[in-house]
Structures are given as C-alpha cells and as structure tokens.
Amino acid sequence: MRIARFSIDGNVAFGAVEGDKPDELVLDIIKGIPFADFELSGTKVPLNKVRLLPPVLPNKVIAFGRNYAEHAKELGNEVPDTPFAFFKPSTSVIGPDGEIQYPGFSQELHHEAELAVVIGRMCREVPRERVKDVIFGYTAANDVTARDVQKREKQWARAKGFDTSCPLGPWVETDLTLEAASDLTIQCTVNGQQRQLGRTSQMITSIEDLVVNISEAMTLLPGDVILTGTPEGVGPLAVGDEVAVSIEGIGTLTNKVVKRG
C-alpha cells in the first residue's frame, strides 16, 4: 500500500494511493493514523486535486554517511570500518514539490539520492531478525548537502541540517519486503539529466544492520526516518534546478531549488 499525507481545503489527512496511471491516481482517505489500526473511509479524492506533504513528520531523521563505497571514493574519503550516523532535524523535512532553499552560507549545494526507511513502532535494541517487524515502509529522500560547509566544518549540523535539506516522498510504500528493498534501482536526475544511478544492494552496511546499529543507542519512534546512504554521482545544484529522486517500486520525489528569501 502507498500511504501519502496531503492537504486539501485546509485540512491534513493520510490516504492510500490507488491506481497505476499518474494522471488517474486517487487517494482513499484513511480514518485515523497509519501507525495504528486504521480503516479506509471509502471517500476518494483525485491526487491532482491535493497538495502532497512530507509522508511522515519524523521526530528525528537519522542518516548514515559513506554507505556506498564508490560514493566515499568519489569524495576522497575512506570507507568507514563501522557505520556512522548524523542527524537532520525535523525542520529540514519538506515534501514532494517542496522548494529546496539554497542557503546563503553555501556556494556548493549537492544532491544525494537515498532510500529512506520509515519506522512503524516504538522500538529499542532491535535484534536483526526482528528488524522487518519495526519497519513501516520505504520512501525516497534527498540528503541535500552544503558540500563546502561540510568540508570546512568538523560537524555536519549546518551542512546537512539546514531548513529544506531533507525532501521526503512522494509517499511511503508499505508492501515492499525487506529483501526487495535491499536490491532496488535508485537514481537522481537534475533537469532531466541523469546524475546518479545505483542499486541499494551496493550498500556497505545493510538495512537490517543500520537499524540494529542505531537502535542500540536510542529509542526509535513511529514515523522516524533512517537515511541509508547515497550511491556515486553526487553533484552540484543551482537555483532554478529541478532535482528528482526515483526509486524502483516506490516512486519519484521531485523538488525545485530556489534562492532563500
């Protein structure tokens, strides 16, 4: 099931996306929230009549760096011996068609296409064999990075945590198995030109082990998001660019870069 969060006539709701053709998709409005038992209301609205929002409002976004060997290599970095994580604040999250605001303190903004894991229940110290039970689904993400700031500052808080630096969407796909999610095509285009192309099977540390790693340290809450790393091909974004992250079996997340006002 594809679960979207949307706004219509000033109201915000969740809905199940139905249909196959992009211009014929509809939303069946959900009664309640998708992280608990819910029912479909049977009230349907065309997707093109609503504004899609970030599919979840995470308490925290945990991102893992250098989880694809070729990406680490292209930036002149060593592959880490163990996973290392950083945070993107909730204020960095935007949804499909949301505007990425080019921060005034950077001159080198980069795209990073990523598979995002959405947590479905409160959990801590998750054993590897139970990881599949705590995952709600998967969505596409763009770990937008002020690369010059990342290089200049020892901490990545400003470089990767600025407002609008974490587009998510277009929805959460809940029917993907963990095995399927571990081998999906992931790509990024800028103004229609392909920049990144890889597969999630190229991850150094698997989805299971990323969840195990971070849940050893902290409690994960429903709606929390884990970013799993980016394949090679990251590159610059400019004001006016349209950047799209597409993941097999999930969909396409598109955003435009604008000058921060």
N, C-alpha and C positions, 0 to 999 in steps of 0.2 A: 504494500500500500504506500502511496505517496502522500505524505502529510504536509500540508502547507499552512502557513499562518498569513492572514491577509486582513486588509481593511476595506470596508465598504460602508458608505454613508456614515462615516464617523465611528463605526463600530469595528472592533477587532475580534476575529474568531479563527479557529482552526477548521480546516476542511480536508476531506480526502479527494485527491485529484483523480478524475475519471476521464477516460478517452485516450486515444492514441495520436490523432492528428492535432498539431499545435493550435490550429485555429478553431478546434471543436472541443477543447478541454473544458470541463466543468468542475466545480467544487461542490461536494456534498457536505454541508455544514455539520460539524461534529458537536454533539451535546457533551459539554464538559471539556476536559483537557486530555490530550492523548497519552499522558504518562500514567493514567489510571484507567480503569474500565470505562469505556465510552460507547456511545451508540451514534450511528449516523442518523441525522434528523430526517433525511429524505428531501430537505429543502436544498435546491441546487441553484447555483449561480454560475454564469459563464466566467471562465478565468479572465477573459479580456475585459471584464467589467469591474474587476477589483484591482487593488494595489497589493502586490505581494510584499510581505515584510520579511525580516530575518525569520527563518523557520522555527528558531528557538531563541529565547533570551537567556543565554548561559550565565550562571553565577560566576563561572570562570572559564576561560579558554586556555588550555594547556597545549603548548606547541613543542614539538621535538625538532631539534636542529640537526642538519647534516645526516639525514637518514637515508640518503641515496648517495652512493659512492661517487658517481660522476658529477653530481652537483657539488659535493665537497671539493672535488678535484678542480672544477672549473673556477672556483673562487680561491684556489691555492691553499685549501685547508686540509688537514689530516682527517681521516675517518676516525671518529671517536671510539674509544675502547668500550664505553658503555653509553647508553642513551643519556642525553642531557636535555633538560626541559627549560622553557621560559614561559612567561605569561603574556597574554594580550588581554587588556581589561575589557569589561563588558561595554564600555563606551567606545571601543574600537569597532564594534559589530554594526554592519549595515546589511541590507538585503539585496535581492535582485533589482537591478536598475538603480540602486542607490549610487550616489556620487562619491567617488574617492577624491577627497580634498587634498591637493598637493600641499604638503606643509611648507611654510615659509622658511623653516630652518634647514631644509634639504635642497640639494641640487641634483640628486641622483636617486630617483624613485624606481624600484624594481617590482615586477610581478613574481609571484611564486604560487603556482597551481598545486593544490593539495587535496587529498581525500580527508574529510573530516568525519570523525566518529562521534555520534551523539549518545550520551549515556541516558539510560531509561529508568534507573532506580538508584536510590542511595546505596552506596557500597564503599567498602574499605578492605584492603588486603585481599584482593580478589585472586583466588588461585587460577592458574592458567586454564584449567578445564572448565571453569565457570565464567570465563570472560564473555562467551556468547550470550549468557543469561542476563548480563547487565547492559548490553548494547541495545539501544532503541532503534538505531538505524544509521544511515550514512548520508552525507551531503557533500557538496563541493565547497571549497574555500579558496581564498586568495590571501596568502600571508604577505600583504603589501609591506615593503621594507624600504626605509630610507637608508640605502646602502652606504652612502658616505658617512652618515652618522653612526651606523653600525661599526664601520671600520675605525672611526675616530674615538668612540666611547667604549669603555670596557663593559658597561652594562648595556643591554639591548632594549631597555624600557622605552626610551624615546623613539628609537629607530623602528621598533616593531609594534609599539603600543599606542601610537598617536590616533586621534579620532579618525574613524572611517578606514582604518588599516586592516579590517578583518571582514570583508564581504563573505556572506554565507548564503547558500541556496542552490537552486530555487525552492527546493523542498527537501524533506527527509524521506529517503527510500527505506522502508522497514522490512521489505521482503528479501533483501539480499542476505544470503548466508555469510558467515564469517569466511568460509572457504572461497566463495565467489568474490567477496570484497578484497581478498588478498591477491587477486590477479585481474585487475581492470585496467583498461586503457585510460590514461589521463593526459590531457593536452591543454595548451593555452594558446590563444591567438590574440594578436593585437591588430586592430583594424583589418581583421580578416586574414592576416598573415600568421602562419604557424610559427610559434616560438619554442614551445615545449612539447615533447611527446615522449611518454614513457609508460611503464606499467607498474601497478602497485606491488607486483611480485618482485620488483627491484629494491624494495625496502631492505635496509640492513637489519633493522630490528622489526619483527612482525607486529601486527596489530595487537595480538594477544600479549606479547611481551611488553609493549608500550603501556597497555592498561595495567598489567601486573606491576610494572615499574612505578608508575605514578600513584597507584592506589596503595602501595606500600607506605607512602609518605602522607597521603591526605585523603579525606573523605570526598568522594565524587557524588554529585547531586544530580537528580533528573534534569536534563537539559544542558548539563555541562558538555563542553566540546573538546575533543582531542584532535589536534592537527598532526598529521603523521609524516610530514616532510615533503620535499618537492624534488622532482626529477631535474636533470640538467636542462639548460636553456634559458635560465632566468635572464632578464634584460630590462632595459630602461622603459619607463613610461613617461609620456609628456602630456601636458594639458591638452585636452581635446581627444585623446586616445580612447578607443573603446576596447576593453580587455574582456575576454571570455574564457572561462574555465569550463571544460567539458569532461565529464567522467562517464564512461560506459556504464549503462544500467541505471544511471541516476538522472543526468540532465545537464543543462548548460546554465552557468551563472555569468551574467553579463553586467558590467559596470562601466561608467564613463569617468574619466579623470577630469577634474575641474580645478581651477585656481581657488585656493582657500580665500574666502571673502573676509 
